[in-house]
């Protein structure tokens, strides 16, 4: 595999692990390795939500630094050729549209839940601070996963 494919695969793993971390911190349901993962959002104090948000950012930054250091440790800074720029542009477009669709799904979920007189217990209630944080971070991380997958696939196909 080329260094770009290795980087894309490593970034997909990083963003996937970060998505799992966010969902385990903010939802309740099935217990996996002592952490809960499910579809019911757990209300938490703002300090804990801020800690989760900052921890996710730190994990992402450190993960990206490690990926860049490991994948490109033997390569020199070569200018991107036409093919690389094309793949990057296409992957960005695919990620943009995936993010757009995801945002509209969240908006539709919130509005339809309110429209149809929701019960007291709602799965994925995105109207609370924890729900908003979960929805926005999920959309951002899914967008990065899609970008990495598109990069990986485009490198394989072109």
GUSE-821664 format. One line per 3 residues: number of its first residue (from 1); their letters; for each residue x, y, z of N, C-alpha, C. Coordinates in steps of 0.02 Angstrom, whole numbers, plus 50000, padded with zeros to 5 digits. Example, Ala and Ser with C-alpha at 12.3 -4.5 7.8 and 13.67 -1.06 7.14 Angstrom:
2
1> AS> 50660 49716 50390 50615 49775 50390 50660 49835 50390; 50642 49888 50354 50684 49947 50357 50645 50002 50394
***
This chain:
158
1> XXX> 50042 49941 50000 50000 50000 50000 50044 50062 50000; 50019 50113 49968 50056 50176 49965 50051 50212 50033; 50095 50260 50046 50091 50298 50109 50024 50333 50117
4> XXX> 49995 50357 50062 49930 50391 50066 49875 50342 50087; 49878 50281 50062 49829 50230 50082 49839 50211 50155; 49902 50204 50175 49916 50189 50246 49890 50244 50291
7> XXX> 49902 50307 50271 49878 50363 50312 49802 50364 50315; 49769 50352 50258 49695 50351 50257 49668 50296 50301; 49698 50237 50299 49676 50181 50341 49687 50197 50415
10> XXX> 49744 50225 50431 49757 50243 50501 49710 50297 50526; 49694 50346 50483 49647 50398 50503 49577 50371 50511; 49556 50325 50468 49490 50293 50477 49487 50259 50545
13> XXX> 49540 50223 50563 49542 50189 50628 49540 50240 50686; 49578 50295 50679 49578 50347 50731 49509 50378 50739; 49478 50399 50684 49412 50431 50689 49360 50382 50713
16> XXX> 49365 50318 50693 49318 50268 50717 49324 50257 50792; 49386 50254 50817 49398 50246 50889 49373 50307 50927; 49383 50366 50899 49360 50427 50931 49283 50430 50933
19> XXX> 49251 50407 50879 49178 50404 50877 49152 50356 50931; 49185 50299 50937 49166 50251 50989 49176 50281 51059; 49231 50318 51069 49244 50352 51133 49188 50401 51150
22> XXX> 49168 50442 51102 49115 50491 51114 49049 50457 51131; 49031 50406 51093 48968 50371 51105 48969 50335 51173; 49027 50308 51192 49031 50275 51258 49026 50325 51315
25> XXX> 49051 50385 51305 49049 50436 51358 48979 50467 51365; 48941 50469 51310 48879 50508 51312 48815 50467 51306; 48819 50402 51296 48758 50362 51289 48757 50305 51339
28> XXX> 48698 50276 51345 48687 50220 51391 48653 50164 51353; 48668 50104 51371 48639 50046 51338 48678 49983 51356; 48707 49952 51307 48745 49890 51317 48813 49906 51348
31> XXX> 48833 49867 51397 48898 49877 51430 48951 49837 51394; 49003 49872 51371 49060 49841 51337 49123 49863 51373; 49160 49814 51401 49222 49829 51436 49214 49882 51490
34> XXX> 49160 49878 51526 49147 49924 51580 49120 49992 51559; 49112 50003 51495 49085 50065 51470 49018 50051 51436; 48974 50099 51437 48907 50090 51409 48904 50120 51339
37> XXX> 48871 50084 51294 48862 50107 51225 48791 50092 51205; 48753 50143 51187 48684 50131 51170 48652 50189 51134; 48586 50192 51139 48549 50244 51103 48513 50293 51150
40> XXX> 48526 50289 51215 48496 50336 51261 48549 50383 51287; 48540 50447 51275 48589 50497 51293 48587 50509 51368; 48645 50510 51399 48651 50520 51471 48664 50594 51484
43> XXX> 48618 50625 51522 48628 50695 51540 48685 50700 51589; 48729 50748 51577 48788 50757 51619 48799 50830 51634; 48835 50845 51687 48849 50916 51701 48894 50946 51647
46> XXX> 48889 51012 51638 48928 51045 51586 49004 51033 51592; 49029 51028 51652 49101 51016 51661 49123 50949 51632; 49082 50899 51642 49099 50833 51614 49092 50832 51538
49> XXX> 49043 50867 51512 49036 50873 51439 49096 50909 51409; 49118 50962 51442 49177 50999 51419 49239 50954 51421; 49246 50915 51475 49302 50869 51480 49301 50819 51423
52> XXX> 49243 50792 51407 49237 50744 51352 49256 50776 51286; 49233 50837 51275 49248 50873 51213 49323 50887 51206; 49353 50912 51260 49425 50927 51259 49466 50863 51252
55> XXX> 49446 50810 51287 49481 50746 51281 49479 50719 51210; 49422 50726 51177 49416 50704 51108 49463 50744 51063; 49467 50809 51074 49512 50850 51035 49585 50832 51045
58> XXX> 49604 50820 51108 49673 50801 51123 49690 50733 51092; 49644 50685 51098 49655 50619 51068 49663 50626 50992; 49621 50667 50961 49626 50677 50888 49693 50708 50869
61> XXX> 49714 50759 50906 49777 50793 50890 49837 50746 50898; 49839 50711 50954 49895 50665 50966 49893 50608 50915; 49834 50583 50900 49828 50529 50850 49852 50551 50782
64> XXX> 49834 50612 50762 49856 50638 50697 49932 50647 50696; 49961 50672 50750 50033 50680 50752 50069 50613 50747; 50043 50563 50781 50073 50496 50778 50067 50467 50708
67> XXX> 50009 50474 50678 49999 50448 50610 50047 50482 50562; 50052 50547 50565 50097 50583 50519 50170 50564 50531; 50189 50555 50594 50258 50538 50609 50275 50466 50588
70> XXX> 50229 50420 50597 50243 50350 50580 50238 50337 50505; 50185 50362 50474 50174 50347 50403 50225 50382 50359; 50242 50444 50375 50287 50483 50332 50357 50491 50360
73> XXX> 50378 50447 50405 50444 50456 50436 50502 50448 50387; 50493 50408 50334 50547 50395 50287 50540 50434 50222; 50486 50470 50215 50475 50506 50152 50494 50579 50159
76> XXX> 50515 50606 50103 50531 50677 50101 50468 50715 50080; 50468 50778 50091 50411 50819 50071 50410 50828 49996; 50378 50783 49962 50372 50788 49889 50308 50827 49873
79> XXX> 50311 50869 49824 50250 50906 49806 50197 50858 49780; 50135 50873 49796 50080 50831 49774 50072 50836 49698; 50065 50780 49666 50055 50781 49594 49981 50791 49578
82> XXX> 49967 50791 49514 49898 50803 49491 49849 50751 49518; 49870 50689 49519 49827 50635 49543 49810 50644 49617; 49861 50661 49656 49850 50671 49728 49801 50728 49741
85> XXX> 49809 50783 49706 49764 50839 49714 49692 50821 49694; 49686 50783 49640 49620 50760 49618 49587 50716 49671; 49625 50669 49698 49598 50624 49749 49578 50663 49811
88> XXX> 49619 50709 49832 49603 50750 49891 49540 50791 49880; 49534 50821 49821 49475 50862 49805 49412 50819 49803; 49415 50760 49772 49357 50715 49769 49338 50691 49839
91> XXX> 49387 50673 49879 49373 50650 49948 49341 50705 49989; 49364 50767 49979 49333 50824 50014 49260 50834 49992; 49246 50825 49928 49178 50832 49903 49132 50778 49933
94> XXX> 49157 50716 49934 49117 50662 49961 49104 50674 50036; 49156 50696 50072 49147 50710 50143 49098 50768 50154; 49101 50819 50113 49055 50875 50118 48983 50850 50112
97> XXX> 48969 50811 50061 48901 50787 50050 48879 50740 50105; 48924 50699 50130 48907 50655 50186 48889 50696 50248; 48928 50748 50261 48912 50792 50318 48846 50828 50310
100> XXX> 48833 50850 50248 48770 50884 50234 48710 50837 50246; 48715 50777 50221 48662 50727 50232 48654 50712 50306; 48710 50704 50342 48707 50688 50413 48674 50744 50453
103> XXX> 48691 50806 50438 48660 50864 50472 48585 50865 50460; 48565 50852 50398 48493 50852 50382 48458 50793 50416; 48491 50737 50425 48461 50682 50462 48451 50700 50536
106> XXX> 48499 50734 50565 48492 50756 50635 48435 50807 50641; 48432 50855 50596 48378 50905 50598 48311 50871 50589; 48306 50826 50541 48243 50789 50531 48224 50748 50591
109> XXX> 48273 50716 50622 48258 50676 50682 48230 50719 50738; 48262 50776 50750 48240 50820 50804 48169 50847 50790; 48158 50870 50729 48092 50899 50712 48037 50846 50712
112> XXX> 48051 50788 50684 48000 50735 50683 47985 50708 50752; 48036 50705 50795 48024 50682 50864 47978 50731 50900; 47989 50796 50891 47947 50846 50922 47877 50848 50891
115> XXX> 47874 50838 50826 47810 50841 50790 47762 50786 50811; 47788 50727 50822 47745 50670 50837 47739 50656 50912; 47736 50710 50952 47723 50705 51024 47762 50649 51056
118> XXX> 47824 50660 51062 47868 50609 51089 47849 50590 51160; 47867 50529 51178 47853 50505 51245 47906 50533 51293; 47901 50515 51356 47948 50540 51406 48018 50513 51394
121> XXX> 48024 50453 51368 48090 50423 51355 48099 50420 51279; 48149 50456 51255 48163 50458 51183 48234 50435 51171; 48241 50389 51124 48308 50369 51105 48339 50425 51063
124> XXX> 48402 50440 51078 48438 50493 51043 48401 50559 51043; 48392 50585 51104 48360 50650 51113 48414 50704 51103; 48415 50734 51044 48467 50782 51027 48450 50853 51049
127> XXX> 48403 50862 51094 48383 50929 51114 48417 50952 51179; 48454 50909 51211 48490 50927 51272 48562 50945 51255; 48598 50976 51302 48669 50991 51288 48710 50928 51270
130> XXX> 48699 50874 51306 48736 50812 51290 48716 50786 51222; 48652 50791 51205 48628 50768 51140 48655 50810 51083; 48658 50876 51093 48685 50920 51042 48759 50905 51031
133> XXX> 48797 50897 51086 48868 50881 51080 48877 50814 51044; 48837 50765 51062 48842 50699 51029 48826 50704 50955; 48774 50740 50937 48755 50746 50867 48808 50781 50826
136> XXX> 48833 50837 50851 48882 50876 50813 48948 50838 50806; 48972 50809 50860 49035 50771 50856 49027 50709 50812; 48970 50677 50814 48958 50620 50771 48960 50640 50698
139> XXX> 48928 50695 50682 48929 50719 50612 49000 50734 50590; 49038 50770 50632 49107 50787 50614 49150 50724 50605; 49144 50676 50650 49185 50616 50646 49164 50571 50588
142> XXX> 49100 50566 50576 49077 50527 50518 49103 50559 50453; 49103 50624 50451 49128 50660 50393 49203 50643 50382; 49242 50641 50435 49313 50623 50428 49322 50550 50409
145> XXX> 49280 50506 50435 49284 50436 50416 49268 50428 50341; 49218 50463 50318 49199 50460 50247 49256 50489 50204; 49287 50543 50226 49343 50572 50189 49400 50520 50183
148> XXX> 49417 50488 50238 49470 50438 50237 49452 50379 50193; 49389 50356 50197 49368 50299 50155 49369 50318 50081; 49347 50378 50065 49349 50400 49995 49420 50406 49971
151> XXX> 49465 50431 50011 49535 50436 49993 49564 50366 49980; 49549 50321 50025 49574 50252 50018 49548 50220 49954; 49483 50226 49942 49453 50195 49883 49479 50227 49819
154> XXX> 49485 50294 49819 49509 50328 49758 49582 50310 49743; 49623 50300 49794 49691 50278 49782 49693 50208 49753; 49647 50166 49773 49644 50098 49747 49617 50096 49676
157> XX> 49571 50140 49659 49537 50137 49594 49571 50178 49540; 49611 50228 49558 49641 50270 49506 49714 50256 49498
***
